[in-house]
Amino acid sequence: MKLAVFSAKPYDKVYLARAGAAAELDVEIVYHDFPLNPETVSLASGAAAVCVFVNDTLTKEVLTSLHSLGVRAILLRCAGYNNVDLKTASDLDMFVANVPAYSPEAVAEFAVALVQTLNRNTHRAYNRWALLGRARSGSHSHALVQGFGCELLAYDPFQNPEFEKYGKYTTLSDLLSRADVVSLHCPLLPSTRHIIDDKTLHR
């Protein structure tokens, strides 16, 4: 079986090769450092599956092309799947799998590190970093930032009583008008897309 990996980083190559060897899989892995998109989709020719990341584009056009090339599985190296046209994938009977969860503690710690970066200007020493998000990480972030003496406000349509040990729930409008730092811990859905826009940034 052939697997085409797009947006491959050096560490992807190390861990995928190691995992394949440990499982004694008969898989030929072809790595591409660039993202999957309409211009690069032809390079998946002969592959039964593609392994992609957050900046890869899996629109109807790309999925249809992949299917015509023989690809039957889309394997995401991330939790989010908003870059995949799931309806088209289903219509084409293509298997789609994502990472079920990242370590919520690790994501929460990184969110706090970014707050410290903002507060202490540490980005001037290291200016290449990426933002991570995962819904469950919010429940760990509040426990960490409480140690910094922060007043914690939260908005969530699904409130967790456990949070009230650390802070209080309020409306989104009130939170945006009072908070110095806003940390988002939610999946990208139609209901959350553009939750931060010109109007909310103004608040």
N, C-alpha and C positions, 0 to 999 in steps of 0.2 A: 504494500500500500504506500502511496505517496502523500505526504502532507506538505502543503505550501504555507509557510509562516511569513506573514507580512508585518511591517513596522518592527522588525526584529532588532533587539538590542543585544550587545555582547552577553549580558547575563541571561537573556532568553535562550541563547544558543547553548550556554553551559548547562542550565537546568533542564532544558528539554532533552538534550543529548544524554544527560545523566539519568533522567527518568526513563527514557526509552531503553537504555542499556540495562537498568535495574529490573525492568519489567520484561526484558528479553523480547521486545516487540520487533516484528519484522516490518519496520517503517522507514521509508526513505524520506528524510526531512530536507526540504529545500528552503533556504532562508533568503528573504528579501528585506533589505534595510529600509525600503520606502513603503508608503502606505498602499493599501488596496483601494483602487478607484477605477472609473471607467477606462482610464488610459493604461492601467497596469493589469487589469483583470485577465488578459490573455496569458499572463505568466503562470496562472493556476492550471494551465492545460495539463491533463494527465493526472491531476491530484484528485483523490477521493474526498479530501477535506481541506479546509483552509483554517488557519489559526490567526486571529486578528486581535487588534487592540482598539483603544478609544478613538484614534484619529483615522481609522479605516472606514471607508464609505461602502455600505451595503444597501444601496437603494434597489428599487425594482429592476432597474437597468442592469446593475452589477449582479444581482442574484440570478436574473434570467441568463446572463452570460455565463456565470459560474455553472449553473445547471446544465447549460448546453455543452460545457466543457467536461462534464462528468462529475462535478463536485456535488456531494450529497450531504455534507456536514459542515456547519459553521461553528467553530470553537473559539469562544471569546476569552481572552486573558484578562478580563475585567468583570466587575459586577454589573456595570451599566450595559444596557443593550438598546439604548435609544438611537444608535446609529445603524440599526438593522430593521429593515422593513419586514416585520414579523408576519404580516398578512401574506405578502408575496412568498416568503419562505414556507409558510404553511400550505399555500396553494400549490407550491412546487414539491411539497412533501420533503422538504429539507430539514434535517435535524439541526437544532440550534441549542447550544449549551453555553452558560456563562459561569463565572466564579460565584459560588453561592454566597460567600461572605469574606471580607477581609477581617483581620483582627481588629475588633472595635477599639480595643485599648490602644493599639498602635496608631490608628487613625486619630483618636482623641488626643494622644500625646503630640502628634504632628500638628494638629489644629492649634494646640496651646503653644507649640514652638513658633508657629506663624504669628500668633498674637504677640509673643515676645519679640519676634523679628520686627513687627510693626512698632512696638513700644520702644525697642532699644536700637533700631536701625541696623540690625546685624546683617541685613541684606546687602549693605555696602561692602561687606567682606566676602560675601558669597551670593552672587546674583543670578544663579540658575537653580530654580526650584519649581515644583509643580504643586497644584492644589489637588487634594483628595477629598472625596465626600462619601459618606455612607450613613444611612439613616440611624443605625444603632449607635454610631460613635457619639451622637449627642448625649446619650445617657451616661457616657464616661467622661465627656468633656466637662460637664458641670461640676463633677466631683473634683476634677483637677484644678479648674480655675477658681473654685471657692477658696483654695489655699492661697490665692493671690489677693484675697480680700475684696473680691468683686461682688457687686450686687447682681444677682442673676435673674434675668427675665426670660420667659419662654413663651412662644406661641406654637401651638400644635393642635390640629383638629382632633387628635386622639391623645388626650392627656393621660399621663402616667402619675398616679399619686406619689410614687417614689421620689419624683422630682421635687416635691414640696418640702423635702428635708433640706434642700439646697437653695431654692429660690421660689419665685411665684410665676404663675401663668398670667398672661395679659393678652390684650388684642394685638394684632400685627401692627396696627397704626400706632398704638401707644409704645410698643417695643421700638419701632423704627424712630420715633421722635425722642426717645430717652437714651437709647444705647450708644455707647462709644464704639463698640465693636459688635458686629453682627456675624454670627457663624451659622451657615446653612448646613443642616444635616437631613437631607431629603433626597429621594430619587428624582430623576428628571422625568416628569409626567406632564400631560397636558395641563393639569391643575397647578403644577409648580413652575412650569416654564414661564420665564419673565416675572417671577415673583419679585425680583429686583429689576427695576426699569427706571426710566427718567423720573417718574412720579415718586417712586419709593426712595430713590437716591436723594431726591430733593428733601424728603422728610428727615 
